[in-house]
Amino acid sequence: MVNEFDERPWGNYTVLDEGECFKVKRIEVLPEKRLSYQKHKRRAEHWFVVRGTAKVTLNDEEILVKTGKSIDIALGDAHRVENPDAKELLVFIETQTGDYFGEDDIVRLEDDFGRMA
């Protein structure tokens, strides 16, 4: 469903577009919050930062991705994005490619909000 909006404990996302083999989201991460350290079995992701600086953990390596830069998350990579800024919102565009895009494709390795399954 295009323009689907969902609030999360770390911020929110809006689905901008989707098709049979892709999904595009606008993701906002609140100051000093982070998403689960996770991986996916059926999709890869490309993140393009449009506001702020993302602290990305990719297979246990930390990488800073600044506004105007991007990073690729391959299928099966362990990954997390964090907003290290105390005041500014982090905004990035996530393009998912693969054959399935449901939230139940998330395998959480660590989570700050008690959402481990």
LINSULUR-V923095 format. One record per residue. N is the residue number from 1. RES is the residue in one small letter. NEAR is the number of other C-alpha atoms within 12 Angstrom. D_LAST is the distance of its C-alpha to the last C-alpha in Angstrom with 1 decimal. Layout:
N_RES_NEAR_D_LAST + N_RES_NEAR_D_LAST
//
This chain:
1_m_17_25.5 + 2_v_17_27.5 + 3_n_15_27.5 + 4_e_18_24.2 + 5_f_18_23.3 + 6_d_19_20.0 + 7_e_15_19.7 + 8_r_20_16.7 + 9_p_21_16.6 + 10_w_26_18.0 + 11_g_26_20.6 + 12_n_24_20.8 + 13_y_27_21.5 + 14_t_25_24.1 + 15_v_26_24.3 + 16_l_21_27.9 + 17_d_21_28.3 + 18_e_24_26.8 + 19_g_18_28.2 + 20_e_14_27.4 + 21_c_18_26.5 + 22_f_25_25.6 + 23_k_31_24.1 + 24_v_31_25.4 + 25_k_32_23.8 + 26_r_31_25.4 + 27_i_36_22.9 + 28_e_37_23.9 + 29_v_38_22.3 + 30_l_31_23.7 + 31_p_26_25.7 + 32_e_25_23.9 + 33_k_29_20.4 + 34_r_33_17.9 + 35_l_38_15.0 + 36_s_30_11.8 + 37_y_29_12.9 + 38_q_33_11.7 + 39_k_30_13.3 + 40_h_31_14.1 + 41_k_25_15.5 + 42_r_24_18.0 + 43_r_30_19.3 + 44_a_31_21.2 + 45_e_34_22.0 + 46_h_26_25.1 + 47_w_36_25.2 + 48_f_31_28.6 + 49_v_34_29.0 + 50_v_23_31.5 + 51_r_27_31.4 + 52_g_29_30.7 + 53_t_34_29.3 + 54_a_42_25.8 + 55_k_33_24.6 + 56_v_35_22.6 + 57_t_28_20.7 + 58_l_27_21.0 + 59_n_20_20.2 + 60_d_17_20.8 + 61_e_15_24.0 + 62_e_19_24.7 + 63_i_22_26.9 + 64_l_24_28.6 + 65_v_29_29.1 + 66_k_24_31.8 + 67_t_21_33.0 + 68_g_18_34.4 + 69_k_21_32.5 + 70_s_26_29.6 + 71_i_30_27.1 + 72_d_27_25.6 + 73_i_29_22.1 + 74_a_23_22.4 + 75_l_26_20.1 + 76_g_22_17.6 + 77_d_27_18.5 + 78_a_29_16.1 + 79_h_37_17.0 + 80_r_38_17.0 + 81_v_44_19.6 + 82_e_38_21.0 + 83_n_34_24.0 + 84_p_26_26.1 + 85_d_22_28.9 + 86_a_15_29.5 + 87_k_14_31.3 + 88_e_18_30.9 + 89_l_28_28.3 + 90_l_39_26.7 + 91_v_35_27.1 + 92_f_39_26.4 + 93_i_32_26.5 + 94_e_32_23.8 + 95_t_31_25.0 + 96_q_34_22.6 + 97_t_28_24.1 + 98_g_25_22.9 + 99_d_19_22.6 + 100_y_22_19.5 + 101_f_27_18.2 + 102_g_19_15.6 + 103_e_17_12.7 + 104_d_15_10.4 + 105_d_20_11.9 + 106_i_30_9.9 + 107_v_26_8.2 + 108_r_26_7.3 + 109_l_22_9.3 + 110_e_22_10.2 + 111_d_23_10.1 + 112_d_20_13.0 + 113_f_16_11.8 + 114_g_12_8.9 + 115_r_17_6.4 + 116_m_14_3.8 + 117_a_14_0.0
//
